[in-house]
Amino acid sequence: MDERHTLNVQIIENGVDGRWDKKFIIIEGSEIRVKENRDSLMISFSIKLNHVEVLPNYGESYVTVTSEENSGGGDVEMQTKSNTVIRLKPLFSPTPIIYAFELKSQTEYDRWVSFIQNSKIIQEPKEEEEINYKSPSSYNEEPKSYNTHHGGKGWRHTLKKIAQKTGLVLGFLVYTVLLAALFGAMWIYYVGPIVTIDEMETTCYINSSEWGYITKGYYSVDFNVTYQIESGEILNNMMIQYCKGFLCTVGLDAQYQVSTNNTCYYDNKDTNYVYFFLYPMIDYRLTITFGICGSLFGVWIIFLIIVYV
């Protein structure tokens, strides 16, 4: 089922209904990818069809949605009967989220349901592995006296094991140094500049705003702002304001409206860096840093067990 459609889409996160937006839908294999429009290069989100649950319909109730401008660049044109809306719930999502798609007919709905059911992962039972009984290794070992009198194989084997152990220890030490260096570099050059900002308060005039998706539940609203720094110079810069959660962009748009003045802050060491609040950016950079180093630390633990156990 390889198809492309422009459909009305709604995201329901933590039980809160988002607005209906017109999106460009790409269905390839067992995956749905959603873009803001046909020409957009960025994927807003994707859904694995073999890891979703199709929620039951809500009967013959009606959905009332007014046409409004949306981020996809078109008006939302809702059908009236709710039985043309298919709701997909990811099975392994870290937060409760439901994706709703308005389809053109009940026939289209039934076709989607059938395709999703066929995309489910069917785990077939593995064939029972054959059990190969091997004789104990001690049965195959040559007596030490035999090794001693036949070329000294015993002590050569011992030296080989010592060399292998030494190589593992050296590899472990090198890995430890590299892991510590990576964490230190990320903390100094990635997290440090945000944590140690020399914050200065000013007032920003908002010229325009546009929101976008970053990754892992983080979004941004890009504000074009004009502000004055301590020296009296007036700057115009793009403020990339991070926030967390799908509905956070709606709150930012409502709180910081275009053509208004709002209290904002800039970095006295880098006056081009301006923001309304900083904690989502700090949280995002800490998440990335500990995510990368944490996964590598897991490998370090396995290495430690191999070397010393």
C-alpha positions, 0 to 999 in steps of 0.5 A: 500500500504505497499512497500519498494523500492530503488529509485532515489530521488531529493529534490527541496528546495526554487526553487533550484534543489538538486542532485539525490540520491539513497534512500531506500523508505518505504511506510506504510499506508498513509506515505512515509519514506525515509532512506539513505539505507536499513540498515540505522536506521535514517529516513532522512525525511517522507511525509504524503500522505494525505497532499501532492499535486502531481505536473503535469508532465513536458511533454516529456522533458528529464532529463540529470543526470550523475551517481555520488556517493551519500550519499545513498552509490550507483550510481544514474541511471536516466531514460530519460523520465521525465514522470516517475518522480512523484513530491510531494509538502507538503501542510503545509511545512514551506519552499517551498520544493518539493520531486521528485521520479523516478519511473520505468514506467508510470504504476507505476506513475499512481498507485502512483497517485491513491494511493495518491488520495485515501489517502486524508483526506475526511472530512465528515460533522458532524451531527448537534448536538442536542440542549438540552434546559436546564432551567436556573440554577437560576430556580433550585436553592433553595431560600437562606432562604430555604438553611439557614434553611435546614442544612446550604447548602448555606455557605458550598457551598460557602466554597467549591468554596473558597477552589477550587479557592485557589487550582487553585491559588496554582496550578498556583503559583507552575506551574509558579515557575516550568516554570521559573525554567525550562527556567532558567535551559535550559538557564544556562546549554543548551544555556549558555555554547555555548553563553559564549564560550572562543573562541581561534583561531587555524588551523584544518587539516580535516581528513574526513567528513560525513554529517547527518540530525539533526531535523527541517531543521538543518543538521550537517557535522561531521569533523574529525580534528587535531589541536593544542591548545595554550599549544602546545598540538595536539588534534584529535577530531570529530567536529560536525558543524551545519548548516541550510537548506538542501543545506548547507551541500553541501556548507560546503563540498565544503568550507572545503574539506578533507586533507586541513588546515582551520582556526577553533576555540576551547573553551579554557574552553573545548579544545575538543569542536572545530568548524568552526562557531558557530551561527547555534548551537546557533540558534538551541539551542535557537529554542529548548529552546524557543520552549519548554518553549513557548508551556508551557507558552501558558498553563500558559496563559490559567491557568492565564485566568482560575484563574483570569477571 
